[in-house]
Amino acid sequence: MLHALPVLSALRARFPDARIDWAVEDRAAALLESRSDLDEVIVFPRKRLNAAVRGMPAPVELARVAGGFVRAMRAREYDVALDLQGNLKSGAVMRMSGAALRFGLGRPEAREGSQVFAQRRAVPPRTARHRVERNLALTSALLGETLPYVPPGFPLDAEVESDAAALLATHGMPQSGFVVLQPGTSGFGAFKRWPADRFAALARRLAADGRAVAVTHGPGEEELAEAVAAAAPSAAVPLKPPSLLALAALIRRSALFVAADTGPLHLAALLGTPLLGLYGPKDPTVYGPYGVRADGTPGVLPVLTQDDVACRPCTLRRCADPLCMRTMAPERVYEAARGVLAV
């Protein structure tokens, strides 16, 4: 979703008077609700649909929930629907919209047969490697004109900012200028993590330079954050923001955000916060944090990779021994972090 936001900004700049809505899963909807360049967020009720499948009588409840979503979409009488995700679920949602014209990926880029839902299809050129660039290239090809990269930014309301300020004050942290370390990733992508003891070593070095260091975490990551803080006593403060938007507010106030390949890293890129991405299995030219670089051009922001590991980047979903992350030395990350802080 974050990699698709530049398409929204580009479309809004090109069609300032158009109505633009976004269909999004319930778990990510909050990230879109403060955007002035978006007219409405249409929530795909994934949790309710899953509950309906598990419940009894499942077919009746499933039909009721799904039918309500379809009716809400079709009541808006869309002219065009655009599917950037290119899988069965996103293609089906595009079809449910009832739009007169449906844009999407063609083969071989479309997955799970999603191309059957699109009336107009395109494949991004090989030169567009990053997901942001591919999304813009796809939309440009379907429209028949080039859409430039428009920084989408990330608006936050006063309540969210207040939550972040209160959390920092409660833990004796300064209101700005600190460093945020995010050791977690999704459970599915756990092999992309940089080890907790390495994060702790980094925290100690940064604290020795006089930097306040926060270790942020989400649900299910408490033990990981506490392990970092315990290995860096008095050097790192674990913080659990009350929401993903509160995490965004914390990131915006920070002087540097350090994380592996995870959603909050891409959030930091949109916020314009100086960052350092730690990449192992995934190729940062495709999946790296993307934004406006120091020279004013759009592209991948600062990342570190362990290039002496011959098997990276890879397409594995699991790895018993992720050397590409395990062998990344804390001293090297510290020096890179200092370089970002100095810019």
BAFIGU-11437 format. One record per residue (C-alpha): x, y, z. Coordinates in steps of 0.001 Angstrom, whole numbers, plus 500000, padded with zeros to 6 digits. Each point is the difference from the previous one (the first is absolute). Layout:
XYZ/...
//
This chain:
500000500000500000/502793502418500890/501703499263496674/496741500867498216/499563503425501626/502144501821497377/497446498907497383/497284501713502021/502049503207500219/500793499919496288/496365499386499034/498799502802502266/502543502405498472/498943498969496481/496235499917500684/499411502540502791/496195499931499671/499549496220499782/498381497975502743/502627497494501182/499117497272502503/502148497138501308/498834496502500885/502227498684502778/499957497254502622/498757500940503457/503401499458501636/501625502748497870/497098502420499595/501180502393502737/503100500820497967/497836501628497318/497311501760501990/501778503346500497/500883500538496342/498555503118498370/500860498650496522/497591497088500502/496234500430499946/499006496818501811/501458496838501482/497925496931499128/500802497338502591/500216496408498804/498625498101503048/502609497252500176/499558499321503730/496222499792499712/500233497742496963/502435497693501796/497683499907503020/497068499205497698/501880497084498459/500708498582503473/496490500660501312/496675498254499566/498143500227497743/503022501164498020/498403500362496535/497276502359501230/502326502295501950/502637499885497262/497442501049497404/498749502817502239/503460501473500679/501269499585496447/496740501299498557/500156503128502127/503525500728498774/499047499490496351/496911502207500305/502038502765501644/502534499888497163/497473499927497174/497908502807501458/502828502372499125/499823499191496261/503730500096499316/501282500732496504/503411498342500488/501490497477502421/503742499393500268/501541496829501474/503651500496500937/500307496877502143/499297497504497244/498751496944501893/496700498151500158/498609501954502943/500859503448498632/498735499074496554/496726498782501473/499576503229501984/500586501973496796/497289497975498304/497644500539502950/500370503762499570/497806499904496902/502314502508498297/499377500534496307/503711499561499221/502378497789501961/503809500417499843/502473497358501189/503137497988499439/500369497664497045/501787496680499860/502563498948501119/499953502666502747/496400499353501081/499679497284502644/497315497457500756/498145500757496781/499230503598500991/500400501146496385/496546498595499169/498401502808502007/501731502764498028/498713501351496691/503163501978499321/503295498388500961/503645501022499972/503373498743501209/502513502495501466/503334500194498131/503018498190501431/501658503368500665/497363500686502676/501389497710502697/498786501444503288/496378499416501007/499353503745500072/501434500396496505/498075496965498739/496715501327501373/500553503375498324/501120498356496750/496946497723499953/497616502895500577/501793502109497385/499763497213497424/496299499501500650/499260503732499799/502181500543496953/502051502784501600/502952500159502401/499201500680503628/502959501449501948/500901499124503568/498161502355502359/501092499678503663/496846498836501780/500983501066503500/498130498657502986/497576502288501883/499385499466503715/497339501645502133/500461501824503308/498678497118502106/502607497615498637/502759502545500580/498770500445503567/500110496241500588/503621499901498835/500979502982502157/498387498438503080/501731496652499421/503396501695499722/499395502095503129/498871496952501993/503297498240499256/502208503046500573/500924500303496328/500621503311498199/497264501168497658/502305499962496966/503535499190498871/500041496404501262/500780496819498052/497351497309499480/500984496354499608/497333497571498754/501301496435500436/496784498234499030/498545498881496705/496874498031499282/500104496450501337/499835498792496415/503158502000499201/501903499227503219/503047498780498064/500477503592498755/500713501260503541/503356501287501164/500762498169503287/498998501668503269/503538499962501414/501195501954496929/497303502601500542/501080500227503638/503621500572498989/498863502756497650/497930501589502785/503006500059502332/502174501731497397/497358502604499212/499354500636503701/503737500483500529/499767502799497423/497337501683502130/496990498842497988/496774498957501681/498957496645498530/496482498543499855/499204496392499082/496510499847498512/497853496929499632/496532498901499087/497736497203501246/501857496728500429/503432501666499907/500279500880503699/502582497324500797/502175501059497080/500000503672501039/500610499102503639/502926497783498973/501607502965498236/499406502288502973/501241497399502514/503227499558498030/500463503771499907/499041501109503541/499593503787500348/500755500328496260/496644499031498472/496401500629501080/497300497588498708/496892501812498756/496686498486498921/497992502587498041/496223499632500470/499441499880496235/501822499841496704/499253503693499501/501557500802503392/503084498099498850/500026502210496918/499914503091502226/502948498647502019/501946499314496821/499327503512498717/501452501503503192/503168497887499827/503387500876498540/500540496491498607/497979496816499529/501820496663499689/498204496794499020/500139496944497809/497627499503497061/496688500677501728/496933502205499586/501069502734502458/503187500534497978/497910500887496948/497852502183502231/503135501894501077/500848500555496331/496592501594499383/500386502149503111/503315501364498740/501865498800503096/503724499206499555/500252496223499967/502265497017499607/498598496744498636/501715496698500786/499405497628497094/500826496334499659/497757497639498013/498070502644498058/501444502131497214/499831503688501041/499873501107496359/496552498365499970/498842500190503627/502145502699501625/498699503146501741/499112502493497267/499818503777500109/501761503221499114/503765499628500416/502492502620501180/500637501121496416/496281500675499475/499347497007497731/497573497164500791/501503496605500711/501024497458502613/501085501587503277/503060498895502051/500283496246500543/502702497581501052/500438496539498476/502450497204500723/501309499615496456/502604497361500859/497170497495500580/499741498386496586/496423498718500328/498420503404500537/497705501402498816/497714496994499855/496354499087499596/499800497681503011/497095500235502407/501950498339502817/503658499508500835/501556497862502729/503138502160500163/499597503516498532/503694500837499689/499147503178498113/498572501477503226/501931498102502656/503412501076498691/499171503705499653/502332501565502574/498707502566502538/503056502196499428/499208500239496304/496373500895500709/501111502582502568/502337501706497525/497243500058497386/497562501427502549/502471502743500891/500276500822496314/496235500391499661/499814502133503151/502729502263498641/498105500858496790/
//
